[in-house]
Amino acid sequence: MRTPIRLQHTVLVIALASIYPLQATAAVSAGVAQFTAGDVNVRRPDGGVAPLSKGKDIESGESIVTGVNGRAQVKFTDGGLISLQPNTEFKIANYSDNAANPKEERFLVDLLRGSMRAITGLIGKRNRENYKVNTATATIGIRGSGFNVGYNPDGSLGVTTELDAIEVCNAGGCVGLTAGESVRVVSSNEAPVRTNVKATIPTPGPERDPVVVGDKVNSEGKASIVPEQETKKTVEVNSGTFTNLKIAATGFLPGMSGPSSGGVPTVVPQVATSATLVDGKLTKFILGSDAYLPSTTNGVSSVGSLSAGDFIGWGTWVTSSKNGGTAVANLHYVVGQPTVNMPTTAGVLTYTLTGASPVTSYVNSTGVAGASGTLTSASLFVNFSNSKMGASINTTLGNISIASTAMMISGSQFSYSSGTGIYVDGFFAGVNAARAGIVYTAPVLSTGSFSGAATFKAP
């Protein structure tokens, strides 16, 4: 009878020994999914993927991936909150909540694509140096308690702080932001640039799921939901003062011989020190120490949006001033968001005309404005694989023809000049160089020159 008793005792010891090691090495939850909607999955470190549902634990090392209509909200054990928008990939790289020893705490996460809103928990308050959100182009360090961050369609990064302060850093430098301020980051080596454009956080349309607001709960302890019709809609205004817009312009000083003369505001494509827009219309720009202001305008318009990263505008300042004194006549301009990542498409693509300013001219003998005209047709011929392009510009005052291999592309911009007095300057804007803008000047026989601005779209 003693043998069965010993056998039972041995079995019990083996069972207990097998249970306790598992408990000792069990993964510790970093947080819990408070809310999910649409296509949302969690990817484990071993590559396994499973749907993420409300109430499921999230562990350090795991990633959350949302689909085209997917959204998720995670509350971490320190009380922090992350809301993920559609088409987002978010990884909890290293999370450790240890109130007994704050120096060992970590909140290190990666935003690989998409956009998110963050509310800081206790780790961000107890150990700020170990609270980091890493992206492809910058690292966000917390100095406050709330911010938005998202990738723009052109590949750049937008960051906006909601409360207190944050710091955005990369190899180019650091920029500190207080509540309501924003930056745009175009590459890991270029310092963040302040902007009035807030980080893009998509708002679901009326047919999508309701919106979870913050970390509120209702009387049943469930996520508080606001019907879509009660949420605030974003209105695109394309207004504000910006430091990330590129400008090309050409004009002439009355009494001189036109845009090719020294001192005349012929602006090859460059990022303006600042550019002010009102509903897409350029109302002021500063280049270095030179400030330009319009008095009367003509043919001013724009397409695209600042939030989508494909804005481009054009027009003519019929009369304007430089530095508050020097008069400038018929200043034609294009202004927009330069393409960050240029395509490498082989073969010649034909960009077609989308908008243009009126064509103006000046007379060499008098140095004053001459006849006005119109742009009748125009095309750009672009081969991104060899960084060369050409142009055909036809106006009622004269024509410009540039061979498809004669103009060189450098980065997002291009310029051309000839010994006969032809000048073309411009740049590409939008995702995958979807748009282009140019200013041009060419001679009218021996009597003077004509000028204008035009914008184009890719095929």
C-alpha positions, 0 to 999 in steps of 0.5 A: 500500500505504501508504493501507491502513496509514494507514486501519488506524492511524486506525481504531485511534486512533478506537477507543481514543479511544472506549474511554478516555472511557467508562472515565474516566466509568464509574460507581463502585460504592458497594457490592455486593448480598451477599444478596437474597430475594423481590421486590427491585429497584433503581431508577436515577436515570433512573427505570429499574427492574431486579431486584437479584440477589446480586453486583450492584453498587449505585451512588450515586444508586440506590434499592433497593426490597423487596416484601412478601416481599423482603429485601436485604443490601448491603456497601459499599466501606468495609465498612459493611453495610445489611440491608433488610426487607420493604416498604422503600425505601432510597436511596443519595443521596450515597456517596463512599469516599475514604480518601486524603481523608476530608474528601471522603467521604460516606455520605448515605442516605434511608430512605423507608419500611420498616425497616433495620439498619445496621453502620457502615463506615470512613466512619462512623469517619473522617468521622462528620459526613458519615454520615447516615441521613435519614428523613421525620421525623429524621436519624440521625448515627453515633457508634458502629457499629450501629443499627436504624431503622424506620417504625411502622404509625402513621407514627412512626419507631422508632430503637434503637442496638445498639453504642456511640452514635448521635444522632437529630435533627430540628427539635424537637431532638436526643437522644443514645442509647447501646447498647440505648436507643431513641427514637420520633419522631412528626413532623419538628417534635417532638423524639424521645422516649425509649421502651422499645419497640425499633425494629420490624424484622420477622422473616420467618415459617417459610415465608419464606427463610432469614435472613442474619446480619450479614456472615458468610460460610461456607467457600465465601465465600457469605452465612452462612444460619441456618435459620428455626427457629434464629432468635430469635422476638420475644414481645410483652409490652407491658411497660416504662416509656414517655413516649409514652403518652396517658392519660385518667382519672377518679376521686374523693377519699373525703369529697368530692363526686366527679370534678367537684370541684377537686383530684380526679384527672380527667385530660383526655387528655394524654401522661403524663410516664411510664407503666409497664405490666406485660403491658398493665396500667397499674401507675403513671403520672406527670403532671408532679409528680403520681404515681399508684399502685394498691392494688387493681384491677378489670377491667384489660385491653388490646388491640393491641401497642406494637410495632404502634402500636395498643396501648390499655388500660383498667381501674379502680384501686379503691383507689390513691394520689396522691403516696404519701399522698392516697387516690383511689377508683375511678380509671377509666383508658384508656391507649394510643398516640395516632394520629399521622396522623388520617383525614379520612373524610367521613360518620359512622362508628360505633365499636363497644364492645370492652371496659369497666371496671365502672361505679362511683358515689359519693354526694354526701351522704356522699362515699363509693362507692355502688352498682356497675353495668355498661356494657350498650351503647356506641357512638361516632359519628365524622365525621373530615371535620368533626372532630365526634363523638357518643356513646351510653353505657348503663349499669345506673346511668344513660345518656349521650347526646351528639349526633353533632355536639356533641363536637369532635375536636382532634388525636387527642383529644376532650372533652365537658362539659355544664351537667348534670354529664356529662363524656367525655374520650378519644382515638384510637389505632392506625393510621388511628384504628383504636381509641378509648378514653374515660372518662366521668362523669354524674349519678345524679339528685341523689344522686351520679354514676357513672363508667367507662372503655371502648374501641372499634374502628372499623368 
